[in-house]
Amino acid sequence: MVSSSDRLTKSGHSQRWTILTLSCLLMIGAYFCYDNPAALNESLQEHFSSKLSPSQYQFYFNLLYSVYSLPNIFLPFLFGYFIDVIGPRTMLLILNAFLVVGQTVFWAGCASTNMSLMLTGRVFFGIGGESLNVAITVVLMQYFKGKESCLALALNLCVARGGSVLNDLLSPVVAESLGVSNAILLGVLLLACGLLCTIVVNTLDRKIEKRLEEQNRERSIAPEEVGEKTNLADVLKFSPLFWTICWVCVVVYACILPFNNIASGFLVEEWYASLPPAEARQRAGRVMSIIFAFSAVASPAVGYLSDKLGQRARTCSASALLLICAHWMLLHVTPEIPMVMIGLAYTMFASVVWPCVGLAVEDSQQGSAYGLTTSFQNAGLFLMPLLVAYLRAQTGRYVAVQYLFMSTAAIGFGITLLLNMLDSRSGGVLNKVQVDEAEDKCAKETSPLMKHDLTAQRASVDSQSTTISDKALACLQQRYSPVQYDDGCTGSAP
């Protein structure tokens, strides 16, 4: 029987790029709807002006993000465990259903001028929103192991954040022309399209999985070994490196996403107060879009460079420094420049931190690790808007809020220094260049022969009678001989 190391896997299948494309598309609606309140901030305030005072509205507005984050302090970890146990396909369908229901209720609350109903919709939307990121990340890691993981996750972020850009640019225009409720309804339609993409992803993934199983049986591949079942208590055994990554996520993301929530109000009050309200809102929306537009354009390049150069923990430190400078500059220079800096910091950080999570834990615990990190992140995203709302209400301006973001970024920089220290003591797993495990193993087995190609090596062996292990030759054949799938696609067996 052939060794299980010759098993054909999803990561060797050319249709992984189709899976990536569909995964990106299904995330557009989720990101569009998450940022709906931020882009419609001024329009929603006008819509509720007859029922809520400005200070009351600011409290409820920030609460729209806090109630989204509240269930995600716990649920991503729990759903991540379910992903490890029952697989991501079922969870993808369930989580997408929560998104559609939540946004529909949110729209109904806006149409009826019922803030309580809107908050309820955000709770349902939050149940599915963050955990959907966990499920998609696990799916992509199944198809993009080793060298391509940073690039795949960066491309996913790039296209998904296109939904945020689309929201910033389109939602204020739709709200001005068709009403704020119809701007929210557009998000419902995008989520319905995302649900269709999810069904296609699941169908294709199931088909690929079945085909690979059949081919492995035909090649008499040994059955895949089943490890110990994942236990919720196993998270207590995670390394200090992993827990430091969690805290970095909490603090650095708290300087980016909560700022985007109030960016429209900040820009209108601090920079565009002299403009007519409608023009000020639209201009603020265009400037807001810089952050995620920059991320959408630059994420693939940053992910590619991360795969090639490593330096992930050091990139986290650079991101925190950029955020300190950008939030200070927002109070002193034209906002376009610091918004580009925040976009760069966000791109750098998001492109490297999630691959860091996967590098810090075992493969069998990926779902639990990503879920737990997301839970930590959302604990920060729950608390930060409340602090922002308190400072805004107490001071009447956003200046104190900007100093809060600066201080938080400074704390984040300190934690990233600790992360680099721990990574150095752990062998530099985060900063070194990521190498596919199968190729690395093969390279070690065949290291005496790597200076020549396979044909020359075989000739040299025959002429000089050099003794080479059968295992080394098998690795060479596996590395240089493509596997032919029965659907005409080629790939290599890891």
Disulfide bonds with the S-S distance in Angstrom:
none
